[in-house]
Amino acid sequence: MARFVTRPLRHYERFDCADPQRLRATLQLSDVLLVEGNSRVSGVIKYLTRSTWSHACLYVGIDVRPEIPGPTLLEADMVDGVMLVPLQKYEGFNTRICRPIGLDIAERQRIVRYALDRLGYQYDLRNIFDLARYLLPAPPVPQAYARRLIAFGSGDPTQAICSSIIAQSFQSIHYPILPRRLEDPDALVNDDALLVARHFSHFTPRDFDLSPYFTVVKPTLEHGFDFHALHWQAKPNAVQDAERSTAAE
């Protein structure tokens, strides 16, 4: 079942125009790379979370293992469990970099070390059956219950899904993702309010995008962008004539 639902589908359309070299140069230790997948299970996750992003990886550095030279990501794969993969695995996908703010290098290393210690954990296969029930063109799932449906899992600490292993890594140093504020009328408000961490199994890839504590980093803009230098395909004469006619009117 896992191999079936993770099998790539045809007609994947890429909108991300970032140069792979710029992507490599932009990533920093402990960055979260969100991926728009192109499999059956990716479609289910995107539907249930009302999001573009179906997968999340943690950037753990360069040459982390001899068998994977270059930039390396840590991910939880349905078939192979928690593993390391080369960045180039996702160079053909729409991606987004989400960067935690306010961390020093020691804290970034602690996050990465926590995740690396989980290598070899198995994917929480309970999620396969939870998600397989919704492999329909338009599953009738109210938004209020969507998060719960993908957060069932087995509860086994040696099993994980892609976003939960990353959430655990950040929570290991008490870094916030989308915490709840304590519902107490006597509690302080704003930044002084008491925060309650969500359970790691309740996180989805889009939560790193929505989090007010992560910033979105776009490689095309990070390394200098000048729209004057772009090269546009020449328009056919018929299109140009139609545009001139519309402008004249």
DRENPA-3360 file (N, C-alpha, C; in nm, 2 decimals, always signed):
BEGIN
1 = MARFVTRP = +0.08/-0.12/+0.00/+0.00/+0.00/+0.00/+0.09/+0.13/+0.00 ~ +0.19/+0.12/+0.08/+0.28/+0.24/+0.09/+0.35/+0.27/-0.05 ~ +0.39/+0.16/-0.12/+0.45/+0.18/-0.25/+0.35/+0.23/-0.35 ~ +0.23/+0.19/-0.34/+0.12/+0.23/-0.43/+0.09/+0.38/-0.41 ~ +0.07/+0.42/-0.29/+0.03/+0.56/-0.27/+0.14/+0.66/-0.29 ~ +0.27/+0.62/-0.28/+0.38/+0.71/-0.30/+0.43/+0.71/-0.45 ~ +0.37/+0.63/-0.53/+0.41/+0.62/-0.67/+0.39/+0.75/-0.74 ~ +0.49/+0.81/-0.81/+0.47/+0.94/-0.88/+0.36/+0.93/-0.99;
9 = LRHYERFD = +0.29/+1.04/-1.00/+0.19/+1.06/-1.10/+0.24/+1.14/-1.22 ~ +0.17/+1.13/-1.33/+0.21/+1.21/-1.45/+0.16/+1.35/-1.44 ~ +0.21/+1.43/-1.53/+0.16/+1.56/-1.55/+0.19/+1.66/-1.43 ~ +0.31/+1.64/-1.37/+0.34/+1.73/-1.27/+0.39/+1.87/-1.33 ~ +0.33/+1.98/-1.28/+0.37/+2.11/-1.34/+0.45/+2.19/-1.24 ~ +0.57/+2.23/-1.28/+0.66/+2.30/-1.19/+0.65/+2.45/-1.22 ~ +0.63/+2.53/-1.11/+0.62/+2.67/-1.12/+0.74/+2.74/-1.06 ~ +0.81/+2.67/-0.98/+0.93/+2.72/-0.91/+1.04/+2.74/-1.02;
17 = CADPQRLR = +1.09/+2.86/-1.03/+1.20/+2.89/-1.13/+1.33/+2.91/-1.07 ~ +1.35/+2.87/-0.94/+1.48/+2.89/-0.87/+1.59/+2.80/-0.93 ~ +1.70/+2.86/-0.96/+1.82/+2.78/-1.00/+1.86/+2.68/-0.89 ~ +1.88/+2.55/-0.93/+1.92/+2.45/-0.83/+2.05/+2.50/-0.75 ~ +2.14/+2.56/-0.82/+2.26/+2.61/-0.76/+2.23/+2.72/-0.65 ~ +2.13/+2.80/-0.68/+2.09/+2.90/-0.58/+2.03/+2.84/-0.47 ~ +1.95/+2.74/-0.49/+1.88/+2.67/-0.38/+1.99/+2.61/-0.29 ~ +2.09/+2.55/-0.34/+2.19/+2.49/-0.26/+2.26/+2.60/-0.18;
25 = ATLQLSDV = +2.29/+2.71/-0.24/+2.37/+2.82/-0.18/+2.29/+2.89/-0.07 ~ +2.15/+2.88/-0.08/+2.07/+2.95/+0.01/+2.04/+2.87/+0.14 ~ +2.03/+2.74/+0.13/+1.99/+2.66/+0.25/+2.09/+2.68/+0.36 ~ +2.04/+2.69/+0.48/+2.12/+2.69/+0.61/+2.08/+2.58/+0.70 ~ +2.17/+2.54/+0.79/+2.15/+2.43/+0.88/+2.02/+2.45/+0.96 ~ +1.94/+2.35/+0.96/+1.81/+2.34/+1.03/+1.69/+2.41/+0.95 ~ +1.72/+2.46/+0.83/+1.61/+2.51/+0.74/+1.51/+2.39/+0.71 ~ +1.39/+2.42/+0.70/+1.28/+2.33/+0.66/+1.25/+2.35/+0.52;
33 = LLVEGNSR = +1.26/+2.24/+0.44/+1.23/+2.25/+0.29/+1.10/+2.18/+0.27 ~ +1.00/+2.26/+0.23/+0.87/+2.21/+0.20/+0.86/+2.17/+0.05 ~ +0.79/+2.06/+0.02/+0.79/+2.01/-0.11/+0.64/+1.98/-0.15 ~ +0.61/+2.02/-0.27/+0.48/+1.99/-0.33/+0.50/+1.86/-0.41 ~ +0.45/+1.75/-0.35/+0.48/+1.62/-0.40/+0.39/+1.59/-0.52 ~ +0.41/+1.48/-0.59/+0.33/+1.44/-0.71/+0.29/+1.30/-0.71 ~ +0.25/+1.25/-0.59/+0.20/+1.11/-0.57/+0.05/+1.12/-0.52 ~ -0.01/+1.00/-0.51/-0.15/+0.99/-0.47/-0.16/+1.04/-0.32;
41 = VSGVIKYL = -0.07/+1.00/-0.24/-0.08/+1.04/-0.10/-0.05/+1.19/-0.08 ~ +0.03/+1.24/-0.17/+0.06/+1.39/-0.17/-0.07/+1.46/-0.19 ~ -0.15/+1.42/-0.29/-0.28/+1.48/-0.32/-0.37/+1.48/-0.20 ~ -0.37/+1.37/-0.13/-0.46/+1.35/-0.01/-0.41/+1.45/+0.10 ~ -0.28/+1.46/+0.12/-0.23/+1.55/+0.23/-0.26/+1.70/+0.19 ~ -0.24/+1.73/+0.06/-0.27/+1.87/+0.02/-0.42/+1.90/+0.03 ~ -0.51/+1.80/+0.01/-0.65/+1.83/+0.02/-0.69/+1.84/+0.17 ~ -0.64/+1.75/+0.25/-0.68/+1.76/+0.39/-0.63/+1.88/+0.46;
49 = TRSTWSHA = -0.51/+1.93/+0.42/-0.45/+2.04/+0.49/-0.48/+2.17/+0.42 ~ -0.55/+2.17/+0.31/-0.58/+2.29/+0.23/-0.45/+2.37/+0.20 ~ -0.35/+2.29/+0.15/-0.22/+2.35/+0.13/-0.15/+2.30/+0.00 ~ -0.05/+2.37/-0.04/+0.03/+2.33/-0.16/+0.13/+2.23/-0.12 ~ +0.17/+2.23/+0.01/+0.28/+2.15/+0.06/+0.24/+2.01/+0.12 ~ +0.30/+1.91/+0.07/+0.26/+1.77/+0.11/+0.38/+1.70/+0.18 ~ +0.49/+1.76/+0.18/+0.61/+1.69/+0.24/+0.71/+1.79/+0.30 ~ +0.78/+1.75/+0.40/+0.87/+1.84/+0.47/+1.00/+1.77/+0.49;
57 = CLYVGIDV = +1.11/+1.84/+0.47/+1.25/+1.78/+0.50/+1.33/+1.88/+0.58 ~ +1.42/+1.83/+0.65/+1.51/+1.91/+0.74/+1.65/+1.91/+0.67 ~ +1.70/+2.03/+0.65/+1.84/+2.04/+0.59/+1.94/+2.02/+0.70 ~ +2.03/+1.92/+0.69/+2.12/+1.88/+0.79/+2.26/+1.91/+0.76 ~ +2.29/+1.97/+0.65/+2.43/+2.01/+0.61/+2.48/+1.94/+0.49 ~ +2.62/+1.96/+0.47/+2.69/+1.91/+0.36/+2.78/+1.79/+0.40 ~ +2.78/+1.69/+0.31/+2.86/+1.57/+0.34/+2.84/+1.51/+0.48 ~ +2.72/+1.50/+0.52/+2.69/+1.44/+0.65/+2.72/+1.29/+0.65;
65 = RPEIPGPT = +2.70/+1.22/+0.54/+2.74/+1.08/+0.53/+2.82/+1.06/+0.40 ~ +2.92/+0.98/+0.41/+3.01/+0.96/+0.29/+2.93/+0.91/+0.17 ~ +2.82/+0.84/+0.19/+2.74/+0.78/+0.08/+2.65/+0.89/+0.01 ~ +2.64/+1.01/+0.08/+2.56/+1.11/+0.02/+2.64/+1.24/+0.02 ~ +2.72/+1.26/-0.08/+2.80/+1.38/-0.09/+2.72/+1.50/-0.12 ~ +2.76/+1.62/-0.07/+2.69/+1.74/-0.10/+2.58/+1.77/+0.00 ~ +2.49/+1.87/-0.04/+2.38/+1.91/+0.05/+2.29/+1.79/+0.08 ~ +2.25/+1.78/+0.21/+2.17/+1.66/+0.25/+2.05/+1.70/+0.33;
73 = LLEADMVD = +1.94/+1.62/+0.30/+1.81/+1.64/+0.37/+1.78/+1.52/+0.45 ~ +1.71/+1.54/+0.57/+1.66/+1.43/+0.64/+1.51/+1.43/+0.63 ~ +1.45/+1.31/+0.60/+1.31/+1.30/+0.57/+1.26/+1.17/+0.63 ~ +1.12/+1.16/+0.65/+1.06/+1.04/+0.68/+0.98/+0.99/+0.56 ~ +1.03/+0.88/+0.51/+0.97/+0.82/+0.39/+0.88/+0.70/+0.42 ~ +0.76/+0.69/+0.36/+0.67/+0.59/+0.39/+0.72/+0.45/+0.38 ~ +0.81/+0.43/+0.28/+0.86/+0.30/+0.25/+0.99/+0.27/+0.33 ~ +1.08/+0.37/+0.33/+1.21/+0.35/+0.39/+1.23/+0.41/+0.53;
81 = GVMLVPLQ = +1.13/+0.48/+0.58/+1.15/+0.54/+0.72/+1.23/+0.66/+0.72 ~ +1.28/+0.70/+0.84/+1.36/+0.82/+0.85/+1.50/+0.79/+0.79 ~ +1.53/+0.88/+0.69/+1.65/+0.86/+0.61/+1.71/+0.99/+0.56 ~ +1.83/+0.98/+0.51/+1.90/+1.09/+0.45/+1.89/+1.08/+0.30 ~ +1.87/+1.19/+0.23/+1.86/+1.20/+0.09/+1.93/+1.32/+0.04 ~ +1.98/+1.31/-0.09/+2.05/+1.43/-0.14/+1.95/+1.54/-0.18 ~ +1.99/+1.66/-0.17/+1.90/+1.77/-0.21/+1.85/+1.76/-0.35 ~ +1.93/+1.71/-0.44/+1.89/+1.70/-0.58/+1.77/+1.61/-0.60;
89 = KYEGFNTR = +1.73/+1.53/-0.50/+1.61/+1.45/-0.52/+1.49/+1.54/-0.54 ~ +1.49/+1.66/-0.49/+1.37/+1.75/-0.51/+1.40/+1.87/-0.59 ~ +1.50/+1.87/-0.68/+1.53/+1.98/-0.76/+1.42/+2.00/-0.87 ~ +1.35/+1.90/-0.90/+1.25/+1.91/-1.00/+1.11/+1.94/-0.95 ~ +1.10/+1.97/-0.82/+0.97/+2.00/-0.75/+0.95/+2.14/-0.71 ~ +0.83/+2.18/-0.69/+0.80/+2.31/-0.63/+0.84/+2.30/-0.48 ~ +0.92/+2.39/-0.44/+0.97/+2.39/-0.30/+0.96/+2.53/-0.23 ~ +0.97/+2.52/-0.10/+0.98/+2.65/-0.02/+1.07/+2.63/+0.09;
97 = ICRPIGLD = +1.15/+2.73/+0.12/+1.24/+2.72/+0.23/+1.18/+2.80/+0.35 ~ +1.17/+2.74/+0.46/+1.12/+2.80/+0.58/+1.23/+2.80/+0.69 ~ +1.27/+2.92/+0.73/+1.39/+2.93/+0.82/+1.35/+2.98/+0.96 ~ +1.39/+2.90/+1.06/+1.36/+2.95/+1.20/+1.45/+3.07/+1.23 ~ +1.39/+3.16/+1.30/+1.46/+3.29/+1.33/+1.50/+3.29/+1.48 ~ +1.62/+3.35/+1.50/+1.67/+3.37/+1.64/+1.75/+3.26/+1.69 ~ +1.79/+3.16/+1.61/+1.87/+3.05/+1.66/+2.02/+3.08/+1.64 ~ +2.10/+3.04/+1.74/+2.25/+3.05/+1.71/+2.29/+2.91/+1.66;
105 = IAERQRIV = +2.42/+2.91/+1.62/+2.47/+2.79/+1.55/+2.46/+2.66/+1.64 ~ +2.48/+2.68/+1.77/+2.48/+2.57/+1.86/+2.34/+2.51/+1.87 ~ +2.24/+2.60/+1.87/+2.10/+2.55/+1.88/+2.06/+2.48/+1.75 ~ +2.10/+2.54/+1.63/+2.08/+2.47/+1.51/+2.14/+2.33/+1.50 ~ +2.26/+2.32/+1.56/+2.32/+2.19/+1.56/+2.25/+2.09/+1.65 ~ +2.19/+2.14/+1.76/+2.12/+2.05/+1.85/+1.99/+2.00/+1.78 ~ +1.93/+2.08/+1.70/+1.81/+2.04/+1.63/+1.85/+1.93/+1.53 ~ +1.95/+1.96/+1.46/+1.99/+1.86/+1.36/+2.04/+1.73/+1.42;
113 = RYALDRLG = +2.11/+1.74/+1.53/+2.16/+1.62/+1.60/+2.04/+1.54/+1.65 ~ +1.94/+1.60/+1.70/+1.82/+1.53/+1.75/+1.76/+1.45/+1.64 ~ +1.75/+1.52/+1.52/+1.69/+1.45/+1.41/+1.77/+1.33/+1.36 ~ +1.91/+1.35/+1.35/+2.00/+1.25/+1.31/+1.99/+1.13/+1.40 ~ +1.97/+1.15/+1.52/+1.96/+1.04/+1.62/+1.84/+0.95/+1.59 ~ +1.75/+1.00/+1.51/+1.62/+0.92/+1.48/+1.64/+0.85/+1.35 ~ +1.75/+0.85/+1.28/+1.77/+0.78/+1.16/+1.74/+0.63/+1.18 ~ +1.67/+0.57/+1.09/+1.63/+0.43/+1.10/+1.50/+0.41/+1.15;
121 = YQYDLRNI = +1.43/+0.51/+1.22/+1.30/+0.50/+1.26/+1.21/+0.47/+1.15 ~ +1.10/+0.39/+1.17/+1.01/+0.35/+1.06/+0.90/+0.46/+1.05 ~ +0.85/+0.47/+0.93/+0.73/+0.55/+0.91/+0.61/+0.50/+0.99 ~ +0.53/+0.59/+1.04/+0.41/+0.54/+1.11/+0.31/+0.49/+1.01 ~ +0.31/+0.36/+0.99/+0.23/+0.30/+0.89/+0.08/+0.31/+0.92 ~ +0.05/+0.34/+1.04/-0.10/+0.36/+1.07/-0.15/+0.48/+0.98 ~ -0.06/+0.57/+0.95/-0.11/+0.69/+0.87/-0.14/+0.65/+0.73 ~ -0.08/+0.54/+0.68/-0.12/+0.49/+0.55/-0.26/+0.46/+0.54;
129 = FDLARYLL = -0.31/+0.38/+0.64/-0.45/+0.34/+0.64/-0.54/+0.45/+0.67 ~ -0.50/+0.55/+0.76/-0.58/+0.66/+0.79/-0.60/+0.75/+0.66 ~ -0.50/+0.76/+0.58/-0.50/+0.84/+0.46/-0.57/+0.77/+0.34 ~ -0.55/+0.64/+0.34/-0.60/+0.56/+0.23/-0.75/+0.57/+0.22 ~ -0.82/+0.59/+0.33/-0.96/+0.60/+0.33/-1.01/+0.72/+0.26 ~ -0.92/+0.81/+0.23/-0.96/+0.94/+0.17/-0.91/+0.95/+0.03 ~ -0.87/+0.84/-0.03/-0.82/+0.84/-0.17/-0.94/+0.85/-0.27 ~ -1.01/+0.95/-0.25/-1.13/+0.98/-0.34/-1.11/+1.12/-0.40;
137 = PAPPVPQA = -1.17/+1.14/-0.52/-1.15/+1.27/-0.58/-1.18/+1.39/-0.49 ~ -1.29/+1.38/-0.41/-1.33/+1.49/-0.32/-1.38/+1.43/-0.19 ~ -1.29/+1.38/-0.10/-1.34/+1.32/+0.02/-1.42/+1.42/+0.11 ~ -1.53/+1.38/+0.16/-1.62/+1.47/+0.23/-1.57/+1.48/+0.38 ~ -1.46/+1.56/+0.39/-1.40/+1.58/+0.53/-1.42/+1.72/+0.57 ~ -1.49/+1.75/+0.67/-1.50/+1.89/+0.72/-1.37/+1.94/+0.76 ~ -1.34/+2.07/+0.73/-1.21/+2.13/+0.77/-1.17/+2.11/+0.91 ~ -1.28/+2.12/+1.00/-1.25/+2.11/+1.14/-1.19/+1.98/+1.19;
145 = YARRLIAF = -1.22/+1.88/+1.11/-1.17/+1.74/+1.15/-1.05/+1.70/+1.06 ~ -1.01/+1.78/+0.96/-0.90/+1.74/+0.87/-0.77/+1.71/+0.94 ~ -0.73/+1.80/+1.03/-0.60/+1.79/+1.10/-0.60/+1.66/+1.19 ~ -0.72/+1.63/+1.25/-0.72/+1.51/+1.34/-0.71/+1.38/+1.25 ~ -0.77/+1.38/+1.13/-0.77/+1.26/+1.05/-0.63/+1.22/+1.01 ~ -0.54/+1.32/+0.99/-0.40/+1.29/+0.95/-0.31/+1.28/+1.07 ~ -0.36/+1.29/+1.19/-0.28/+1.29/+1.31/-0.31/+1.17/+1.40 ~ -0.38/+1.07/+1.34/-0.41/+0.95/+1.42/-0.28/+0.88/+1.46;
153 = GSGDPTQA = -0.22/+0.82/+1.37/-0.10/+0.75/+1.39/-0.11/+0.64/+1.50 ~ +0.01/+0.58/+1.53/+0.01/+0.47/+1.62/+0.05/+0.52/+1.76 ~ +0.12/+0.63/+1.77/+0.17/+0.68/+1.90/+0.30/+0.62/+1.94 ~ +0.36/+0.53/+1.86/+0.48/+0.47/+1.89/+0.60/+0.57/+1.87 ~ +0.68/+0.59/+1.97/+0.78/+0.69/+1.96/+0.89/+0.66/+1.87 ~ +0.90/+0.53/+1.82/+1.00/+0.49/+1.72/+0.95/+0.50/+1.58 ~ +0.83/+0.55/+1.56/+0.77/+0.57/+1.43/+0.74/+0.72/+1.41 ~ +0.74/+0.76/+1.29/+0.73/+0.91/+1.26/+0.67/+0.93/+1.12;
161 = ICSSIIAQ = +0.62/+1.05/+1.10/+0.58/+1.10/+0.97/+0.67/+1.22/+0.94 ~ +0.67/+1.27/+0.82/+0.77/+1.37/+0.78/+0.77/+1.50/+0.86 ~ +0.65/+1.55/+0.89/+0.64/+1.67/+0.97/+0.66/+1.65/+1.12 ~ +0.62/+1.53/+1.17/+0.63/+1.51/+1.31/+0.77/+1.50/+1.36 ~ +0.86/+1.43/+1.28/+1.00/+1.42/+1.32/+1.07/+1.55/+1.32 ~ +1.03/+1.64/+1.23/+1.09/+1.78/+1.23/+1.04/+1.86/+1.35 ~ +0.90/+1.85/+1.37/+0.85/+1.92/+1.48/+0.91/+1.88/+1.62 ~ +0.93/+1.75/+1.63/+1.00/+1.70/+1.75/+1.14/+1.76/+1.77;
169 = SFQSIHYP = +1.21/+1.77/+1.66/+1.34/+1.82/+1.66/+1.35/+1.97/+1.71 ~ +1.25/+2.05/+1.67/+1.24/+2.19/+1.71/+1.19/+2.19/+1.86 ~ +1.10/+2.11/+1.89/+1.05/+2.11/+2.03/+1.15/+2.06/+2.13 ~ +1.25/+1.99/+2.08/+1.35/+1.94/+2.17/+1.43/+2.06/+2.24 ~ +1.43/+2.18/+2.17/+1.50/+2.29/+2.23/+1.39/+2.40/+2.26 ~ +1.26/+2.36/+2.26/+1.15/+2.45/+2.29/+1.14/+2.56/+2.19 ~ +1.17/+2.53/+2.07/+1.14/+2.64/+1.97/+1.00/+2.63/+1.92 ~ +0.93/+2.74/+1.91/+0.78/+2.73/+1.88/+0.76/+2.71/+1.73;
177 = ILPRRLED = +0.65/+2.65/+1.70/+0.61/+2.63/+1.56/+0.47/+2.70/+1.55 ~ +0.37/+2.63/+1.60/+0.23/+2.69/+1.61/+0.18/+2.66/+1.75 ~ +0.23/+2.72/+1.86/+0.19/+2.69/+1.99/+0.05/+2.75/+2.02 ~ -0.02/+2.69/+2.12/-0.14/+2.75/+2.16/-0.12/+2.84/+2.28 ~ -0.19/+2.95/+2.29/-0.18/+3.04/+2.41/-0.27/+2.98/+2.52 ~ -0.22/+2.99/+2.64/-0.30/+2.94/+2.76/-0.43/+3.02/+2.77 ~ -0.54/+2.94/+2.77/-0.67/+3.00/+2.79/-0.70/+3.03/+2.93 ~ -0.65/+3.13/+2.98/-0.66/+3.17/+3.13/-0.69/+3.32/+3.13;
185 = PDALVNDD = -0.80/+3.36/+3.18/-0.83/+3.51/+3.18/-0.73/+3.58/+3.27 ~ -0.66/+3.52/+3.36/-0.57/+3.59/+3.44/-0.42/+3.58/+3.38 ~ -0.41/+3.51/+3.27/-0.28/+3.50/+3.21/-0.24/+3.63/+3.14 ~ -0.12/+3.66/+3.12/-0.07/+3.78/+3.05/-0.10/+3.76/+2.90 ~ -0.11/+3.87/+2.83/-0.14/+3.86/+2.69/-0.02/+3.89/+2.60 ~ -0.04/+3.88/+2.47/+0.07/+3.91/+2.37/+0.19/+3.82/+2.40 ~ +0.31/+3.88/+2.39/+0.43/+3.79/+2.39/+0.46/+3.74/+2.53 ~ +0.39/+3.79/+2.63/+0.41/+3.74/+2.77/+0.32/+3.63/+2.81;
193 = ALLVARHF = +0.23/+3.59/+2.72/+0.13/+3.48/+2.75/+0.20/+3.35/+2.76 ~ +0.15/+3.26/+2.84/+0.20/+3.13/+2.85/+0.16/+3.05/+2.73 ~ +0.26/+2.97/+2.67/+0.24/+2.90/+2.55/+0.23/+2.75/+2.59 ~ +0.15/+2.68/+2.51/+0.14/+2.53/+2.53/+0.17/+2.47/+2.39 ~ +0.27/+2.38/+2.39/+0.32/+2.31/+2.27/+0.21/+2.21/+2.22 ~ +0.19/+2.21/+2.09/+0.10/+2.11/+2.04/+0.17/+1.97/+2.03 ~ +0.10/+1.87/+2.03/+0.16/+1.74/+2.02/+0.23/+1.73/+1.88 ~ +0.34/+1.67/+1.87/+0.42/+1.67/+1.75/+0.34/+1.60/+1.63;
201 = SHFTPRDF = +0.25/+1.50/+1.66/+0.18/+1.43/+1.56/+0.07/+1.52/+1.49 ~ +0.05/+1.63/+1.55/-0.06/+1.72/+1.50/-0.01/+1.82/+1.39 ~ +0.12/+1.82/+1.37/+0.18/+1.91/+1.27/+0.18/+1.86/+1.13 ~ +0.16/+1.95/+1.04/+0.16/+1.91/+0.89/+0.26/+2.00/+0.83 ~ +0.30/+1.97/+0.70/+0.40/+2.05/+0.64/+0.37/+2.20/+0.63 ~ +0.24/+2.23/+0.61/+0.21/+2.37/+0.59/+0.22/+2.45/+0.72 ~ +0.23/+2.39/+0.84/+0.24/+2.46/+0.96/+0.38/+2.54/+0.97 ~ +0.48/+2.49/+0.90/+0.61/+2.56/+0.90/+0.60/+2.69/+0.81;
209 = DLSPYFTV = +0.51/+2.68/+0.71/+0.49/+2.79/+0.63/+0.40/+2.90/+0.70 ~ +0.30/+2.85/+0.78/+0.21/+2.94/+0.85/+0.28/+3.00/+0.98 ~ +0.37/+2.93/+1.03/+0.43/+2.97/+1.16/+0.49/+3.11/+1.16 ~ +0.45/+3.20/+1.26/+0.51/+3.33/+1.26/+0.66/+3.33/+1.31 ~ +0.71/+3.22/+1.34/+0.85/+3.21/+1.39/+0.94/+3.16/+1.28 ~ +0.89/+3.13/+1.16/+0.97/+3.09/+1.05/+0.95/+3.19/+0.94 ~ +1.06/+3.22/+0.87/+1.05/+3.32/+0.76/+1.07/+3.24/+0.63 ~ +1.00/+3.28/+0.53/+1.01/+3.22/+0.39/+1.12/+3.28/+0.32;
217 = VKPTLEHG = +1.21/+3.20/+0.27/+1.33/+3.24/+0.20/+1.33/+3.20/+0.06 ~ +1.34/+3.29/-0.03/+1.33/+3.26/-0.18/+1.47/+3.28/-0.24 ~ +1.53/+3.17/-0.29/+1.66/+3.18/-0.34/+1.68/+3.28/-0.46 ~ +1.58/+3.30/-0.54/+1.59/+3.39/-0.65/+1.61/+3.53/-0.60 ~ +1.55/+3.57/-0.49/+1.56/+3.70/-0.43/+1.68/+3.72/-0.34 ~ +1.72/+3.61/-0.27/+1.83/+3.62/-0.18/+1.96/+3.65/-0.24 ~ +1.98/+3.61/-0.36/+2.11/+3.64/-0.43/+2.11/+3.74/-0.54 ~ +2.02/+3.84/-0.52/+2.01/+3.95/-0.61/+1.92/+3.92/-0.73;
225 = FDFHALHW = +1.82/+4.01/-0.74/+1.72/+3.99/-0.85/+1.70/+4.12/-0.92 ~ +1.71/+4.11/-1.05/+1.69/+4.23/-1.14/+1.60/+4.19/-1.25 ~ +1.47/+4.23/-1.25/+1.38/+4.19/-1.35/+1.41/+4.25/-1.49 ~ +1.50/+4.35/-1.49/+1.54/+4.41/-1.62/+1.63/+4.31/-1.70 ~ +1.69/+4.22/-1.62/+1.78/+4.12/-1.69/+1.71/+4.00/-1.74 ~ +1.58/+3.99/-1.72/+1.50/+3.87/-1.77/+1.49/+3.87/-1.92 ~ +1.48/+3.76/-1.98/+1.47/+3.74/-2.12/+1.33/+3.68/-2.15 ~ +1.24/+3.76/-2.22/+1.11/+3.71/-2.25/+1.10/+3.66/-2.39;
233 = QAKPNAVQ = +1.02/+3.56/-2.41/+1.00/+3.51/-2.54/+0.92/+3.61/-2.62 ~ +0.96/+3.63/-2.75/+0.89/+3.73/-2.83/+0.75/+3.68/-2.86 ~ +0.65/+3.78/-2.85/+0.51/+3.74/-2.88/+0.49/+3.73/-3.03 ~ +0.40/+3.64/-3.07/+0.36/+3.63/-3.21/+0.30/+3.77/-3.26 ~ +0.31/+3.80/-3.39/+0.25/+3.92/-3.44/+0.10/+3.93/-3.41 ~ +0.03/+3.82/-3.42/-0.11/+3.83/-3.40/-0.15/+3.87/-3.26 ~ -0.07/+3.82/-3.16/-0.09/+3.86/-3.02/-0.06/+4.01/-3.00 ~ +0.05/+4.06/-3.06/+0.09/+4.20/-3.05/-0.02/+4.29/-3.11;
241 = DAERSTAA = -0.07/+4.25/-3.23/-0.18/+4.33/-3.29/-0.30/+4.33/-3.21 ~ -0.34/+4.22/-3.14/-0.46/+4.22/-3.06/-0.44/+4.31/-2.93 ~ -0.32/+4.31/-2.88/-0.29/+4.39/-2.76/-0.29/+4.54/-2.80 ~ -0.24/+4.57/-2.92/-0.25/+4.71/-2.96/-0.39/+4.76/-2.98 ~ -0.47/+4.67/-3.04/-0.61/+4.70/-3.06/-0.69/+4.72/-2.93 ~ -0.66/+4.64/-2.83/-0.72/+4.65/-2.70/-0.68/+4.78/-2.63 ~ -0.55/+4.81/-2.64/-0.50/+4.94/-2.58/-0.56/+5.06/-2.64 ~ -0.58/+5.06/-2.78/-0.64/+5.17/-2.85/-0.78/+5.20/-2.81;
249 = E = -0.85/+5.09/-2.78/-0.99/+5.10/-2.74/-1.00/+5.16/-2.60;
% end
